[in-house]
Amino acid sequence: MRKSLIRPLIEGLKPYVPGEQVIVPGLVRLNTNENPYPPAPAVLDTVKAAVDGRLRRYPNPTADALRVKLAALHGCKKENILVGTGSDEVLELAVRAYVDALTDGADRSGCTVQYFTPSYSLYPVLAEMSGVVKNEVPLLPDFDIPSVEKLKADGVWDFNAALTFVTTPNAPTGQGYTTAALEKLCAAQKGVILLDEAYADFAEENAMSLAAKYPNVLVARTFSKAYCLCFQRVGYCVGSEELVGAMHKIRGSYNVNGLGQIAAEATLEHLDYYRANFERIKKTRSQTLEWLAGHGFRTRPSQTNFIFVKPPKVAAKRWYELYKEQNVLVRWWAQPDVTEYLRISIGSEEEMTRFREVTEAILAKI
Ligand SMILES: Cc1ncc(COP(=O)(O)O)c(C=O)c1O
């Protein structure tokens, strides 16, 4: 008999580490890539009006009304769409639906989850908790994706991997990838490839068209970042009926909460409000990058609502601590490939003014 009540796989698992949440008055939270602006007023009104006796009822099990609206937005059928409890659930369902657990004699590629590093730090956790093989392949030194020719020549990339995740634009680097480069990869990949477009609304282009063109491609999106609904946990993916249908079979019966469905539906009625905020965030992003470059930071272009920068004079870890002492939270990782960088979410104009003041004060004392 097994010694522990817990599966050995889970006992040894290092869980995903979310951005820290500290409750301090006046805290500037630039560590979780949340939208600094509130949801559209009409969305808040719609959600408030829905808080009534219907809370005792189960929500629509398939988020049907929302899927119909999303299908109209993306020019597909509702059968091409799965809605999840945030796009995190969509990613988890993908591992469960397409990747075999590693057992003796199993085909290794059929048991493989593959992704570039650095990218979204949830992917290794999803692979580890499912007992599948991880194939981590480094991005190029400038954080771009290697070409298909280079991946073939290097021989580490598995073109038959059951599931490949590509964060596009990437996190934590903020780097955008061209649809042309992604299409070459999708065309060469035999297994499922999920393009994780959590930040696509802040980018110059997106690869949604590939979900309709390739039967092995899924594109995941979220209402969290661009659409100010982190609290409600609504994400989705678009892809072939075959791939999406498999996820529907295994998702929780009522996986998307009712108020989340209502909030997301209302959001789709007010896209102009959100699009204006994307422009504001992109403008603050360019101003912040320019300012930081003028103050000794090594900056990189960003196509997301965060920036990824190398701070001057002292280590990035020290900068993270110094910011925290001044009630500014940014993100830093101990991972060797990104340890010299800080990831800083783009806040409101006021928050970024405070961020610049704190940065100047730190620069004056180090
Ligand atoms: C690349 C990427 N994908 C997906 C997610 C998940 O977002 P959510 O579950 O809120 O939709 C995140 C959140 O940080 C992310 O950075």
PDBQT file of the ligand as one rigid body, heavy atoms in Angstrom, charges set to zero:
ROOT
HETATM    1  C1  LIG A 401       0.103  34.158 -21.051  1.00  0.00    +0.000 C 
HETATM    2  C2  LIG A 401      -1.078  33.996 -20.171  1.00  0.00    +0.000 A 
HETATM    3  N1  LIG A 401      -2.030  33.149 -20.536  1.00  0.00    +0.000 NA
HETATM    4  C3  LIG A 401      -3.121  32.952 -19.776  1.00  0.00    +0.000 A 
HETATM    5  C4  LIG A 401      -3.282  33.624 -18.588  1.00  0.00    +0.000 A 
HETATM    6  C5  LIG A 401      -4.490  33.300 -17.768  1.00  0.00    +0.000 C 
HETATM    7  O1  LIG A 401      -5.387  34.299 -17.686  1.00  0.00    +0.000 OA
HETATM    8  P1  LIG A 401      -6.847  34.045 -17.143  1.00  0.00    +0.000 P 
HETATM    9  O2  LIG A 401      -6.897  32.681 -16.529  1.00  0.00    +0.000 OA
HETATM   10  O3  LIG A 401      -7.091  35.122 -16.158  1.00  0.00    +0.000 OA
HETATM   11  O4  LIG A 401      -7.744  34.123 -18.338  1.00  0.00    +0.000 OA
HETATM   12  C6  LIG A 401      -2.311  34.514 -18.155  1.00  0.00    +0.000 A 
HETATM   13  C7  LIG A 401      -2.446  35.203 -16.865  1.00  0.00    +0.000 C 
HETATM   14  O5  LIG A 401      -1.544  35.743 -16.294  1.00  0.00    +0.000 OA
HETATM   15  C8  LIG A 401      -1.175  34.720 -18.975  1.00  0.00    +0.000 A 
HETATM   16  O6  LIG A 401      -0.200  35.571 -18.616  1.00  0.00    +0.000 OA
ENDROOT
TORSDOF 0
